[in-house]
Amino acid sequence: MDAKVVRRQKIRYRTRKKIAGTPSVPRISVFRSNADVYLQVIDDLNGKTIAAASTKDKDIAAQKVTKSEKAKLAGAAVARKAVALGVTAAIFDRGGYLYHGRVKAAAEGAREGGLQF
């Protein structure tokens, strides 16, 4: 594996030791590929994904904006889905990525969508 990937995995595992999502306060997991950002709202106790959104969703992918702005739209979309299911608070899991750029934009979008973390 690439050294960057190994480093991110170590950070990810270290973070996951400390945080876990519950049904009332789930975890928002971020995965960032070169092209897209994927977000999941996860209840770790039951091992269930409550809501998910990504920049590949048709309404988001169709827009001609930057990748960071698409990440923000994905964050807002996952927040809307979670709030509709009765989730108001969450724990943000940056997945070993720096809280910068698309990861930060996704978090800000989720906050604007109505989630608190």
Backbone torsions as a table, in degrees:
resi	resn	phi	psi	omega
1	MET	NA	155.8	177.7
2	ASP	-66.3	144.5	-177.8
3	ALA	-61.2	-35.7	179.3
4	LYS	-64.5	-41.5	-178.9
5	VAL	-66.1	-43.0	179.0
6	VAL	-61.6	-43.8	179.3
7	ARG	-60.7	-44.8	180.0
8	ARG	-64.5	-39.6	179.5
9	GLN	-63.7	-41.2	178.4
10	LYS	-61.1	-45.3	178.9
11	ILE	-62.3	-42.6	-178.7
12	ARG	-60.6	-46.6	179.8
13	TYR	-65.0	-39.7	179.1
14	ARG	-62.5	-42.2	179.0
15	THR	-66.7	-42.4	-176.5
16	ARG	-67.2	-20.6	174.7
17	LYS	-66.3	-31.3	-173.2
18	LYS	-92.9	-29.9	-175.6
19	ILE	-119.9	144.1	175.5
20	ALA	-148.8	143.1	-180.0
21	GLY	-87.8	141.8	176.1
22	THR	-112.6	170.1	178.1
23	PRO	-59.3	-35.8	-178.8
24	SER	-83.5	-34.4	177.9
25	VAL	-128.0	84.9	-177.7
26	PRO	-76.7	174.9	-179.1
27	ARG	-103.1	135.1	174.1
28	ILE	-98.9	110.7	-178.5
29	SER	-95.7	137.6	-179.9
30	VAL	-116.3	132.1	168.2
31	PHE	-123.5	130.1	-177.3
32	ARG	-119.0	115.6	172.3
33	SER	-96.8	-179.3	179.5
34	ASN	-62.7	-35.0	-174.7
35	ALA	-101.0	-32.1	-169.2
36	ASP	-133.3	167.7	174.6
37	VAL	-125.9	132.7	-179.8
38	TYR	-118.5	133.6	-179.4
39	LEU	-124.5	139.0	175.4
40	GLN	-133.6	141.0	171.9
41	VAL	-101.8	114.4	-168.9
42	ILE	-119.1	134.5	170.8
43	ASP	-98.8	103.2	-174.8
44	ASP	-72.7	-26.0	-179.5
45	LEU	-64.4	-41.9	179.9
46	ASN	-97.9	-6.1	-179.8
47	GLY	66.3	38.1	-176.7
48	LYS	-119.7	141.9	170.9
49	THR	-89.1	120.6	-177.0
50	ILE	-80.9	-46.0	-179.1
51	ALA	-149.1	155.4	179.3
52	ALA	-148.2	152.3	175.7
53	ALA	-156.3	155.9	176.3
54	SER	-150.2	170.6	177.9
55	THR	-75.0	-4.2	176.2
56	LYS	-86.4	-10.2	177.5
57	ASP	-56.9	141.0	-172.0
58	LYS	-53.8	-46.1	-177.0
59	ASP	-67.4	-30.7	180.0
60	ILE	-82.5	-44.3	-177.5
61	ALA	-64.9	-27.8	-177.5
62	ALA	-71.8	-19.8	-177.0
63	GLN	-79.8	140.5	-179.8
64	LYS	-96.7	76.7	178.1
65	VAL	-132.2	176.2	-178.5
66	THR	-70.7	165.5	-179.5
67	LYS	-63.4	-36.4	179.0
68	SER	-64.9	-41.1	179.4
69	GLU	-67.9	-34.9	175.8
70	LYS	-65.6	-38.8	177.9
71	ALA	-62.4	-39.3	178.3
72	LYS	-64.3	-41.2	177.5
73	LEU	-63.7	-39.0	178.5
74	ALA	-65.3	-39.7	176.9
75	GLY	-61.6	-43.4	178.4
76	ALA	-65.2	-37.9	-179.1
77	ALA	-65.7	-44.4	-179.6
78	VAL	-67.7	-33.6	177.8
79	ALA	-66.9	-42.8	177.9
80	ARG	-59.1	-44.8	-179.9
81	LYS	-63.4	-41.7	-178.9
82	ALA	-68.1	-43.4	-179.9
83	VAL	-63.8	-37.0	177.6
84	ALA	-63.1	-27.3	178.5
85	LEU	-93.2	6.7	174.3
86	GLY	92.6	13.9	178.6
87	VAL	-97.1	125.8	179.2
88	THR	-114.7	-26.5	-179.3
89	ALA	-120.3	150.8	-179.6
90	ALA	-152.7	167.7	174.8
91	ILE	-110.2	130.0	-178.2
92	PHE	-90.3	124.1	178.2
93	ASP	-111.5	107.3	-175.0
94	ARG	-78.7	-1.5	171.3
95	GLY	65.9	28.5	178.8
96	GLY	87.1	-3.7	178.0
97	TYR	-87.8	156.4	174.3
98	LEU	-68.4	144.5	177.6
99	TYR	-78.4	80.4	-172.7
100	HIS	-161.7	151.5	173.6
101	GLY	66.5	-125.8	-174.7
102	ARG	-68.0	-32.4	178.8
103	VAL	-67.3	-43.6	178.2
104	LYS	-65.1	-41.3	179.4
105	ALA	-62.4	-40.6	178.5
106	ALA	-63.5	-41.7	178.8
107	ALA	-64.4	-42.6	179.5
108	GLU	-65.1	-38.7	177.1
109	GLY	-62.9	-40.2	178.4
110	ALA	-66.3	-39.0	177.2
111	ARG	-63.7	-44.0	179.6
112	GLU	-67.6	-26.5	178.2
113	GLY	-75.6	-8.5	174.4
114	GLY	117.4	1.8	177.6
115	LEU	-91.0	147.4	177.4
116	GLN	-114.4	130.0	173.4
117	PHE	-156.8	NA	NA
